[in-house]
Amino acid sequence: MAQRTTADETLPREELAAYFTDLAAEFEQGDEEITVPVGNKNVSLDPPQNIDLSVEVVERSSMLRGNRETVEIELSWKP
């Protein structure tokens, strides 16, 4: 059974950078368990030493809707 926790929010660039910095610090500590903030909840995870990384960038151009850019970052592993 899969348990999914999601949150969508809009952050200023500085807060987004701080979020990624804090997440990076969790990985750098080398502890077995890391804590990932998701909305108003903290999720504890147990990543191994090596983690799969996937990055996707989509750039869309539309005459009616304007330009839209998306960056998707996915980290995955088997504990």
Residue, then its C-alpha position, 0 to 999 in steps of 0.5 A: m500500500a502506498q501512502r502519498t503526502t502532497a502539498d502545492e504552494t507558491l513561494p518567493r524565490e528566497e523561500l524556495a531556495a531556503y527550502f532546497t537548502d534545508l532539504a540538502a542539509e538533511f541529506e548532507q548530515g548523513d543520518e539514516e533518517i531525513t525529514v522532508p517538510v510537505g505542507n504543514k506535515n513532516v515526513s520521515l524517510d530513510p534514503p540509502q547512500n545512492i539516490d536516483l535523480s531525474v530532472e525534466v524541464v519543459e518550456r511551452s510557448s503559446m500565443l494565447r496563454g503566454n510562455r510557461e516553464t516547468v522544472e520537475i525534480e524527482l528523487s527515488w530509492k529503495p530503502 
